[in-house]
């Protein structure tokens, strides 16, 4: 399966706080159908829906011309907030297509936390009407997201290809001295090596947890927005929890 192009990836707000929001990357069913047509031909694949224990399962099958049989992969979906049956059928189809490899690379997305956003707060609840899209994306040889740029409806960058949050504070500090000033930052330096971070996500994958689930858990547990902000003690605790498959 080929990797998704930037214009095939959609962006939605995952959670919204007073000073920012998390973003999620996803694909829609039309992209799945297009890639299935491209890869196998319009007459060489099919989908069917079955109900098992009141859950809508979608079975996506591809005809193998070598063994002369249909090869099937399936998954169940969850209902949408608007149209229950239609949303559940669409979600199960998209999940089944992930089993075939379409869009699996989205699970390697960095944690997308942005502060360049308009937040409306009412009664302690926060939401935004801002829209976002993927402007650029590229992958490494392991089919993992390497570079990513997300923009808002005004085509302003809110997330850049280095995985850094674009903030509203963009004006440089003025200085009367001709001596170059060191740029100060409040961003904590990670004490974790790349090897330790990779180990964490390997454990998460074995526990059937996505990077997004892990990072949302980090926010809820320690009020931190990325793995890089964890102390070694917190890192060890998270690894132990993931190994015992207790992350909710």
Helices and strands as residue ranges (DSSP letters): G 6-8, E 10-17, E 20-26, H 29-40, E 45-52, E 55-64, E 69-76, H 84-99, G 104-108, E 112-114, E 120-122, E 125-127, E 132-139, E 145-152, E 157-159, H 194-206, H 211-222, G 227-229, H 232-243
